[in-house]
Amino acid sequence: MPNRTPYVLYIDDDAGLARLVQKAIERRGYIFEHATTGEQGLARIAQGGIDVVALDHNLPTGTGLDVLAQLADMPDRPAVVYVTGTVETAVAVAALKAGAADYVLKTVDMDFLELLTSAIGHAVDLQRLNRAKAKAEQEMREAKDRAETLLGEVNHRVANSLAMVAALVGLQANAITNEEARSALAETQARIQAIAGVHRHLYTTDDVRSVHIGEYLQSLAAELETSMQAAGSLSRILVAVENISIPTEKAASVGVIVTELVTNAIKYAYGADAGGEVRISVARKGELIDLVVEDDGIGWNGTGKPQGTGLGSRIVKAMAHGLGGTVAYQAEGRGTRVSLQFSAS
C-alpha cells in the first residue's frame, strides 16, 4: 500500500448515501468501491487489494458484526471503520471488540461525511503502519531462519573438520612406538572429540544458542568409555545429569573438563590392570550448576605432585577459570571427588 492509492470498500445498501460517500472518498484521493450486502462485501475482500472497509451496521441480511466475525481469521485483513445509526454505545463497543479500528455515528448532515472520511484516513494510516510492521517482522523471521540455517551448516562443517583432525591425531598415535607420546596424542584426540561433540550437538538441534548438557555429556561419556575400553580399560562411566541448558560458549569448556577428569580417573584411580566406576553428575543449585566427577580409587585431594605430567589438572583449572567457576578436590576414604560450580547463564 505505501506505493499505491488506497482502496476503500463501502458496504451499505443505501444507494443514495453511497454516492455521497463515493464523492467524499474520491476527493480524498482514494479509490472507492461499493457493496450492498455483507456477502458481496466479503466476496470482494477475499479477492484482495482492499485496504479499508467502511461497514454499515444494518445490512439486508444480518449486521455488520456478522461481517466482522468472518473477517477475524482473514490474513492481512483490511482495517474496518464501523458505521452505525444507533446511538447505543453497546453496538460501537461490540464492533471495536470484534476488531474495528474506529466507528462513526451515521447522521443525515454533512458532519457524517467529514467524520467518516477522517476516520477512513486514520484507518489508512493505521493499515500502512500495521502492514509495514508485519513486513518488518516477516523479514526479521526470515533473516533469523537464514542465520540459523547458516550457523547450523557452519557447526556441521566444524564438527566434521574436528572429527578429521581427531582421526589424523589417532593415526599419528598409532604410527609411533613411544608410549608416553602415544598417550599424549590419545589425550589430545579426546579433547578434540569433546569440542567436536558440542558442534555436532548444535547442528542436530533447533537451538544454536544453548546446549542441553545432559544429552551432550551422555554422548561424550559413551565415546570416552568406548575409546578407553578399546585401549584396555575395565572401567565404566556412569552419568546422572539433569538436562539443563547452558550457553553454547560454555559447553565446550565443560566437555573438555569432563574429558580430563574422567580420563585421569580411569588412568590413575584404579591402576593399569583394574577397573571401577567413574561417575559424572550435574545438578542445578539455585543460580549455579554443580558438576561432579568421582571415583572409588586410590584418592587424591588435589595437593602435592599429580600423577603424570599435570597437564590435565592445569587444563581443568584454566577451563574452570574461563567459566568463572571454582574447582574443589575431596578425598575421603577411598576415591576422589572433583566438583566444579559455575553460573548457569
N, C-alpha and C positions, 0 to 999 in steps of 0.2 A: 503493500500500500504506500510506502514512502515515495515511490516514483510514479504513482498513477493517481488519477482522480478517484476519490472515494465513491462507492456505490451505496445508495440508501434505498432500502425497500420499505414501502409504507403499506401496512396491512390494515385495511379498513373497508367496509362495504358501503361507505358514504362517498359516492362518486363525486358529488359537488365539492365536498371538503377536500377530497383527494386532489382535485385540480388546483385548489388554492395552496395546498401543501406543496404540490409539484412546483408551482411558480416560486414559492419561497425557498425551496431547496435548491432549485436550479440557479436562482440569483446568488446563492452562496457558492456556486461553482461545483456542486456535487451532481452526480448522475442519479436521476430519480427513476424508480420502478415501482409499480403498484400491483398489489394482490388484494382480491376482495374477500378471500376466505383464509382460514388458518391452514387448510390443506394445500391450497395453491401457494401460499407463502412458504410453507415448509418444503414443497417441491422445488421452488426457486432457490431457496437457501442451500438445498442439497446439491444443486448444480455448481455452487461455489461462486466466489467473487463478490459476495455481499459483505460490506463492512459494518453497516449499522442498520438495524431494523427499528422502525417506529411502529409499535404494535398496539392496536386498539384493544380495549378490554372486551367490549361486546361484539361478538362475531356471529355470522349466520349459524354456525354450528359450534357450540362451546364458547369458551372465553380465551382471552389472550394467555391466561395462566396455563391452559392446556398446551398452548404452543410453546411456552417457556419450558414446561416439563419435558417436551420432546426435544428441545434444544440442549437440555442439560448435559447429555453424554456426547454431543456432537464435537468432533475435533475442530479446533480453530473456529469456534462458533462466533458469529458476529455479536457486537455489542447491541444491547436492546434498550430503547427508550420506551417506557410503558405509558400509554395514553389512556386515561380513564375519565369518564364523565361523572363519576360519582365522587362525592366529597368525603365519603367514608375512608378514613385513613387505613382501615384494615386491608383494602384492596391494594393500595400502594405498598404497604408493608409486606404483603404476601408476594407481590411482584419483585420487590427488592430481595427478599429472602430466596426467591426462585432463580435469581441471577440477573435481574435487570440492572443496568448501570444507572438509570435515572427514571423519573416518572414526571409526567406533565398532566395537569388537570385540563381536560377539554372544555373549552367555552366557545361562545359564538362571536367573540370580539377578536380584534387583531392581536391582542396580547398573547393569545394562544399560539399564533404562528411565530411570533418573536420568541416566546419561551421554548417552543418546540425546536425551532432551528438552532437556538442557542444550546439546548440540551443535546441535539444531534452533533453540533460542532464539538462539544466537550467529549461526547462518546467517540467521535472520530479520533480525537487526540488520544483518548484512553486506549483505543484499539491499536493505534500506532505504537504506543508505549508497550502494551502487552505483547504485541507481535514481535517487536524489537527485542524485548526481554526473553521471549520464548526462543527466538532465533539465536540469541547470545548463549542461552543455556544449552541449546542443542549443539552449538559449535563447541562449547566447553566440554560437553559429554563426549563428543566425537574426538576432540583433541586428547582427552583423558584416555579414551579407549585406544587411540593410536599410540600414545605414550606407553601405556601398559603392555600393549602387544609388542612394541619395540623393546621394552625393558625385558619382557619375557624371552624374546629372541636373544637378547644380549646375555641373560643368565644362562640360557641353554648353551650358547657358544662358549661362555666362560667355563661352565661345568664340563663340557666336552674337552676343552683345552687343558683344564687342570687334570682331568682324568688321563689325558695323553701324557702330560708331564709325569704324573704318578706312575704310569706304566713304564715310561722311559727310566725313571729312577729305579723301579723294580728290576728292570732288565740290567741296569748297571750294577745293582747289588748282586745279582746272580752271576755276573761276569767276573767278580773279584773273589779272591780267596781269603783275604784278611777279615777275620770275624768281627773285629771292632769296627772296621769300615762298613762291613755289610750291615751290622746292627744300626749304625748311624744312618745309613741310607734307608733302612726299613722304617726307622722312626720319622725320617723326613717324608717318606712316602705316606705314612699315616697322617701326618699334619696336612699335607696337600689334599688328601682324600677328605679330611674333615671339612676343609674350606669348600671343596668341590660339592660336598653334600648340601651345604647351605644354598648354593646356586641351583642345584638340582631340585631342591625343595621349592625354591621360588618359582621356577618355570612350570611346576606342576600344580600350582595353586593360583587362585584369582587375586590374592592379596600379596603385592610385592613389597609392601612396607613393613610387614611383620612376619615372623616365623613361629609356628606352633612348636614350641620347644619339646613337647612330649613326643610328637611324631618324628621330629628330627633326631632326637637322642636315641629313640628306639632303633631307627635305621642306622645311626652311627655305631651303636653298640653291636648290632648284628654284624656289621662289616669288620669291626675290630675283633670280635670273637672268631669270625671265620679266618681272618688273617693270622691271629695268634695261634689258633689250633693248627693251621697249616704249617706253622713254624714249630709245632711240637708241644704247645702249651696245653695243660689239662684243666685250666681254669674256666669258670663260667661267669658271664656278665649278666647280672640281673638288673632290671630297670623298673623303677617305680616313680613315675613322673606325672605330675599334673599337666594337663595340656594347656599351658599358659602361653599367651602370645607375647613375644618380646620384639623390639625393633630389629630390623634386618641387620643393621650395623653391629649389633651386639651378638648376634647368633654365631658368627664365625669365631669370635673370641671364646665364647662358651664351648664351642665344638673343639677348639684347639686345647683348651684347659682340660676338658673331659678326656680327650685323647691322651694327653700327657699323664694325667693322674691314673687312668686305667692301665696304660702301658707300663708305668712304673710299678703299679701294684702287681701286675701279672709277672713282671720280670724279677722283682726283688722280694715280694711278700712271702712267697711260698717256696722259693728255691727252684733250681732247674728241673728237678725230677718230680716235683709235687704240684698240686693244683688246689684251687679253692674258689670261693665266691669273691667276686668284686661287685659291689652294689652301688648303683647310681640312683639318687633320689633328688627330686626337685619339688619344692612346695612354695606357695606364696605365704609370706608373713607380713601382713599389712601392705606397706608400700614397697617392701623388699622381696626379692626372690632368694631362697635358700637352696643352694646346690651342695650336695654331699656325695663324696666318693669314699667308700670304706671297704676294708678287707679284714680278714681274720688271721693275718700272717704274723711276721716277727715284730712288727710295730716300729714306728718312727715318729717322734714328736716334732720334727721339723728343725731341730737344732743339731749342731755338730756337722761333720762332713757327710754329705749324702752319698749313697752308693752310686757308682757310675761317674759320669762327668759332671753332674749337677746342672746340665743344660736344661733338662726338663723342668726343674724347680725354678730356674731363672725365667723360663718362658711362662710358667704359670703365674709368677709374680708380676711379670710385665703385662700379661693379658688382663690380670685382675686389676692392675692399676689403670689400664685403659678403660675398664668397665666402671671405674670409681668404686670398686669393691675391696673387701678385705679377705685374706686367706688365713685360716686357722688350722693348725695341725694338733691332733689329740692322739695319744697312745695310752689307752687304759687297758691293762691286762694284755690280751692278745689282739693284735691288729692295729691298723692305722685308720683314723677318721679325718678326712680333709674337708673342710666346709668353706664355701665362698658365698658371701651375701652381696648382692648388688641391686640397684634400683630397677624396677620393672619398666620404667618409662625411658 
